[in-house]
Amino acid sequence: MTSSPQHHLDMQHAIRVGFTRADLLLMGELIDVTTVAEELHLGHVVAISGRVDVALRDLAAQTGLLYRRVLKRLMVALVDALALVPALRDDAELTCRMPGLPFPLNLHVGFDDSGEAVLTVYAAGESVARVVPARF
């Protein structure tokens, strides 16, 4: 799966017509990686964009590491970025880098109806983070 200019335009269209974060997860535009975040005691729901997923898979192939190990390194980078923030607030955006990725990462913080933080990681230049969490 590669991220093409058309894919990016499709994502922008999806956001404009009001797809929720849950819709994008169902469509495969976002990938839920919460189980890995839980293993590292991150304590938040986390999703990554398809472009970030492809970059992580490429990095795993280049380094000979398992994808899950590379994904865990991403989670460690997130923990480091979040440690610099005194308190999470809705619509906060952070930028961080992960060695080996060809682009900086943006981290968007949102909150679901129960007040739990929902994190979305995407490549610089993507606007996936503007998607609202699903309302249940």
N, C-alpha and C positions, 0 to 999 in steps of 0.2 A: 504494500500500500504506500503510494507516494502522494505527497501533497502537491497538486498542480494549481496553476492560476484559476482554473475553472472550479476546482474544489474549494478554493478560498472564496470565490464569488458565491458559490452555493451556500457556504457557511454564512456569509454576510446576509444573503437573502433569508436564510432560515432565522437568523437573529431578528431581522427587520419584521418578518411576518409573525413573530411572537412565539416561536418555539421555546419551551422551557428547558431548563438544564436536564430535566428528566427525559424530555423528548430527544435531546441530543445524545444522551446516554443510550437510549433505545436505538437510535439511528446509527450508533457507532462513531459519531463525531467526537464524543468524549468517551474516555475509558475510565471506569471506576477502578481505582487502585487502593481503596480503603483498607483492604485486608493486609496489604504490605505496610501501610501506615500504622495499622494497629500493632503489627509485629514489632515495630520500632517505638511503640507507645506515643505516637504523635497525637492521638486523641481527637482527630478531626476526620470528617468525610473528605476524601480527596479524589479528584478526577484529573486526568491529563488529556490534552488535545491529541488528535490523531497524528498531527505533525510531530509532537514531542515523543509520542510512542514510536513512530518510525525512526526518529533520531536515536532514541535509546536502543532500539533493535540493531540499528547500524553500528552503534558504538560497541554493543555486545559482540557483534560479529567481528569487528575490527580488532578487538582486544582479546577475543577468545573467552570472555567471561559469560556466564549465564545471564540471560535477560533479567531475571529476578534480582541478581546481585547488582546489576547496573541500576535497576529501579530503586533498590535500597539506597544506593549512593545518592540518587536524586532526593529521596526522602530526607537523608542526612543534610543535604544542601538546604532543603526547606526548613528543617529544624533550626539550622544555623541562621537563616534569614528571619525566621519568626522570633528568634531569641533577641533580635535587635529592636523588636517592636514592644513597647511597654504594655499595650492592650490592643486586642483585635477590635476593629470597628468595621461596620458594614461598608462595603464598596472600597475598602482599603486595597491598594495595589502596591506590591513590592517587586523589585527586580533583583534577580540573583543569577549567578553563573554556576554552571557545573562543568568542570574540566572535561574536555572531549566533545562537548556539544558545539555545533557550529553557530549557535545563536544564544543570546541571553534569554533567560526565562522570566516570564511575568507570573506573578502569583496574585490571584484575585481572591479576596475574602468576602463571602456573603454569609447570610444567616438564614436558616430555615424557620418555619413558623414556631418551632419549639425553642428557638434561640441558640441552636447548635451551629457552630461555625462550619461552613461548607467552603472548601478550598478548591480552586481550579487553577491548574498550571498549564500555561500555553506559551508558545514561542513569541518572541518580540515581533510585533507587527500583526499578530492575530488579535481579534477582539472577542474571543469566546467568553471571556469573563463577564461580559455584560448580560449574559443570559440569567434570567431570574430562576431561583429554585422553584421546583414544582410545589404547588399548593395542594395539600391533602385534606 
